[in-house]
Amino acid sequence: MVKNIVLLLLLLTTLKITAQQTNCKDFLDIAAIEQKAYASRINTNQTSQASDNFSIYYSRFVWKVNPAIRFIEGIATIYFTSLTTNNNIVLDLSNQLIVDSILFRHQSINFQQQSNNALAILFNTTINTLQKDSVTIYYKGVPSTSGFNSFVQTTHNNIPVIWTLSEPYGSQDWFPCRNGLDNKIDSIDIFIIHPSMYKATANGVLQYEQTNAGQTTTFFKHRYPIASYLIAFSVTNFSVINENIQLGNISMPFKSYVYPESVANFQTATETTKNAMQLFHETFGDYPFIQEQYGHTQFGWGGGMEHQTNSFITAPDKNLIAHELAHQWFGDKITCGSWQDIWLNEGFATFCANYYFENFDTTTFKSILTAHLNDIVSIADGSVFAKDTSSIGTIFNGRLSYNKAAYVLRMLRFTIGDSAFFTAIKQYLNDPNLQYGFAKTADFIHHVEAVTKQDMSWFFNQWIYGEGYPSFQVTWSENNDNWAKIKINQTTSHSSVPFFKILLPLTFKNATQQKTILVQCNSNGAETWADIGFAADTVLIDVGKQLISKNNTTIKTTPIDATIDDVLIYPNPVSNYLNIGFKTPVARKIQIQLYNALGQLLFTKEFVINSISESLKIPFANYSKGLYIIQLKTDKDWKMVKKIIK
Ligand SMILES: [Zn+2]
């Protein structure tokens, strides 16, 4: 879901900010709004109370509404599998709604509506383990307002409208369900009875609209597993825009239910949906509900919600369209298995919207990267994984669950490469244990590791579970052979990650040339050499904005004329052998001479060092105790003299 105020901000021209720059701000605003909403839910302990002795596999809903009146009359038939031997089950249903009766095997049975929004259904017989059965619940009432206003009755252009938005716990405000992240209903049928002057929209495919005595029954069928919070409907004087999107050899319906006053606006945005749909379909695998359709429903909430097969959006903003569409793969096909894992929904959807711009509008894409990066590092702490779900701010945090999570995916892509990255995501989406079900962070890591054949825990520990970001201090010099010696120090903004293992892009440049090298940073202060090939005057860190970092600095030190650097002579004092280690960027002829305290030459050797690192052992066992002088010389006027004690 996205709360989006791009359009509003565009009207405020005096703000002199671009639409792209506001994307990030929108996300922050989402966070504020969503946090408030969640606070009201979680503080009142209105999470799922459903018993775990059954799972729902099919539901048929009949909802009778009039958009002019805040009221719902419902018949919910719940087909379930009993998971134990039992004589009762508990569903989630707001106690603001009145249950009139419950039918079980054609008989009215007892039930209790409890104060914690639980509906206990008391069977008049025992149901065995794995037995399939059903109950029909007749209920009605004025739905309570919770979450993002789960059931809204209002107007647009003076015309009444009702829409629903149940994420995360609002389903129970208007229908009996399992309200948690543990059970998807395999298929649903939705019948909406409403005054004939209006049209109804919901999940799945329209079967019919039948009118009788001023009332229309609109029937939608959906045959894919669905989480309760993704079930939705809306009723008003919709205009319907019928389009098709070509996906391989399937021409799939794309239907938009929009306010009549917005038809032209939505029509011009069709191209965006087609482009995004085809891109995601090709990149991540088939659109998950390809046997049915995709659609948009316009609503008055200031953002978007990824209702399955039918995203509700306030306006056809490109970012919003791409974000909600991406949720059909990330959020709907695979749903986060706990609210701690919300980044599997929101981080991926944000990444995909960015990926849309990367492919269709690179200027906007670059602006988004800048805006997101600034947002992410604006605070020194915070993890993508919502560690503490009792703290509302850590669940739906725009900076972390949306922007940082999306940027971590960008970094993962950079780290393991496009091929491994997209393969891992496709395999994750097609995992038989996850697809059309729920996933947790460990499930995604498993697929990344399966593709890379590496332990990737270091990456996820520092970026998903760890907090903060690194700052790099790069010290460099370049010798006459145009080899650069590079030392990379790192500080981090949060103690949970003392060091970020990272692949750091450094761009060496002068007025006419530039070269980017990748330095694998595995320890703080490590040094490396790189063949630049020209005399650089500047080094830029992460020009392509591949990484999350802040306050990076570079220092160029005096150019080194020597051809050998980092000569290591040890141990000193010496006993049996004196070791000499060299580091040189290019092959060098070197002469080594060992003198005693009287200036007598004891040992001499001349040889060529071929590789960057090489070492030599000088036997010392036969020398007596005392002071020695070792001298190293190269063919390039480099000389080093050092005292050695035995
Ligand atoms: Zn979203």
Boltz pocket constraint, residues with backbone or C-beta under 6 A from the ligand:
constraints:
  - pocket:
      binder: B
      contacts: [[A, 1], [A, 2], [A, 304], [A, 323], [A, 327], [A, 345], [A, 346], [A, 349]]
      max_distance: 6.0
